[in-house]
Amino acid sequence: MPPSLAPIFRQAPIFRQALLRAMPFTVMIVPFGALFGVLATAQGMSVFEAMAFSVVVIAGASQFAALQMMQDGAPVLLIILTATAVNLRMAMYSVAMTPHLGMAPLWQRAVIAYFLVDQSFVLGAAEYERRPEWQLAEKLAWYAGIVTPICGLWYLATWMGATFGKAVPPHWPLDFIVPVSFLAMIAPILLTRAQMLAAAVSVGGTLALWWMPHSSGLLVAALAAMLAGAIWETREEARHAG
């Protein structure tokens, strides 16, 4: 075992605790990943291409957005820009996690960055704040315990959906499940006024800009929503500071 990994593997109890803490999230991960696999192959992708999509991107929201734009025949550059805009929250996640995991070696930081998803951030950041006595090895073990079931099941669910999705009758309207899944995922985390404003601007902007070609209104609405939420939060912080 490499010396740099030995301290992490000595934290088996922490790893097991993180595994258990992550399990409730798999209730959403499995059907969401399977749905992506079904829709990806329904749009003409092979099982290998659907799997490559999930392994390389590993971001459900941007994957579904990109898939929709591919269906509309949007230019590749516009698809990339939209998927990036949808996932810009990862930059904020990264900043928040840096004080806890930024001391890790470069190769470990690269692995951490790859597996940085909503669940690993939420469960990781909360536990790190609750356990200020933890050293880097404990924090890495916790992070590894979270991402193992979350990301592993995402890959497996994508494969299952892509492999067996052809058994779904073609007349079943599966497209409606995507927005319903987004609502179920997003609604519980809209806790602040800034988040609610961003959500309202995103929905309103997307509906108002329906006429833009290749679903590019989604990109404009996403940028407007992030700007609106950031401005509101900045004003709120300034008001409380005053």
N, C-alpha and C positions, 0 to 999 in steps of 0.2 A: 504494500500500500504506500503511495507517495506520502512523504512527511507532511505535506501541506493539507492532506485529507484526513490524516490520523486523528487530529483533535475533533473534527466534525463527527467521525464515526464513533467516537467515545460518548457522544451525546444521544445514544439510542432512546432513552426515555423521553427526551424532548421531541425527537423525531416521531415517536409513536403518538404522543399527545397531539402534535400538529396534524397527523393523519386523521385522528378522530375528529378534530375540530373542523377539518375541511370536508368531511363526509356529507354534511347537509347540503353543500353546494353542488354535489354531484347529481342531485335530483333535477337540477336545471341543466347541467352540463350535458348529460347523456341525451335527452331529447333534442336539445338545441344543436349538438354536434351531428346527430343522426339526420336531423332536418336539413342541415347544410349539405350533407352527403347526398341525400335524396334529390335536392334541388340542383346541385351541381351536375350530377349525372343526367338529370332531366334536361339541362341546358346543353347537353352534348359532351360534357367532360368524361374522360375515362376515369376508372377508379384510381389509377396512378395519379392523374392530374388533380383530382379532388383531394387526394391525400397530400400531394405536394403543396397544394394551396393551404391546407390546414397546418402542415408542419412548418412551412416557411413563414406564413403570416401569423398564425396562432392568435387571432383576434376576431371573435365572432361577429361583432358589430360591423367592422370594416369589411369582413369577408362577405357578409350578406349585401352590404352596400355596393361593393365591387361587382358581385354576381348580378345584381339588378342592372347595373350600368352596362355590363357586358351583354346582357340580354337586349338592352336598348341600342346596342351597337355604338357605344360611346368611344371616343378616341382613348388610346392607352394612357396618354399623359393625364387626361381628365380623370380617368379611373384611379390612377395613382394619387393624384392630388386630393380627390375626395376621400379615399381610404385613409390617407395621411391626416386629413382634417378631422375625420371621425375619431382617430386614435391619438390626437394631440394631448389628451389627458395623461397619456403615458409619460410625457415629459414632466408634468407636475408630480406624478407618482415617483419618478426617478429622483427629482430634487428632494422630495420628502424622505426617501429611503437612503439617500447618500450619507447622512450622519450615522446611520446604523451599519451599513454594509460597504461604505466607500473605502474602508481600510483593507478590504480583501484584495488578493493579487489580481492582476489584470484579467487572467483567464477565468477566474471565478466571477469577476464583475461582468464579464461578457455572458456567462451562463445565467447569472442573475437577471441581466437585462433582457435576455431572450425569454425567460419565464415570467417576466413581470406582466401580470394580468390583473384584472380587477380584484379577484379573490386573493391572490398572493399579496397584493398591496394592503387590502383592508385587514386581513387577518394578521399580516406581518407587522404593519405599523402599529396596530392596536396592542399587540403583545409586547412589542419592543418598548412602548411607552409604559406599559404595566410592569415590565421587568428591567428597570434601569441597571440592575447589577449584572445582567448578562454580558458576557464577552462575545467576541466575534464568532467563535466556534458554536456557542449556543444559538446565536441568531441565525447562522447558516443552517444549522440542523433544523430549526423551526421552519425556515423558508423551504428547505428541501422536503420536509414532511407535508407542507401545504401543496406544493406544486406536483408532487408525485401522483396523487389521485386525480387532481383537477386536470392537469395537462395530459396525463396518460389516458384518462377516460375520454378526453376530447378527441384524441387521435383514434381511439378504438371506436367511438361513436360515429365519427366521420366515415371510417372504413365500413362499418355495419350499414350505415345509410346508403353509401355509394354502392356497396356490393348487393344489398338486398332491396334497394329502393325500387328496382324495376318491377318488383312484385306488387307495388302499390298501383291500383287501377288508375289509368291515365285521366279518367274523368273526375277524380277526386281533386278539389280545388285546394292545393296545399299552400298556395301563395299567401293566403290570408293568415296563416299561422305565424309568419314572420313578424308583421306589426304587432300581433297579439303577444308574441314572445317578448318583443322589445318593451311593450307596456308593462308586462309582468316583471321584467328585470329592472326597469328604470324607476317605476313608481315608488317602490319602498325606499329608495335612496334620495328622493327629493325632499330634503329636510329643511333647507334654508331658503330665504326669499331669493337669493341670487341664483340658486339652482332652479327654483320654480320659474323665475323670469327667463333663464336660459332655455328651459324646456318649452315655455310658451312661445318665445321668439323662434325657436327651431321649428316647432309645429306650424306656427302661423306663416313663417317665411317659406317653408316647403310647400304649403298649400297655395300661397300667393304666387309663387314662382313656378307653378306646375307647367307653364307654357315654355320654359327654357329648354333648349334641345339637350338630349342625352341625359336627362335628369340632373343637369348641372345646377339646378336650383337648390339641390341638396347641399352642394358645396358652399354656395353663397349663404344659405340659411344657417349652416353649421358655424361658419365664421362669424356671422352676425350674432348668433346665440352666445358664442364664447366671449365676444366683445361686450355684449350687454351684461352678461353675468360678471365679468371682470370689473366693469365700471361700477356696477351696483355694489359688489363686495368691497371695492376700494373706498367708495363713499361711506359704506357702513363702518368700516374700520376707522376711517377718519373721524366720523361722528362719535364713535365710542372713545377714541383717543382724546377728542376734545372735551 
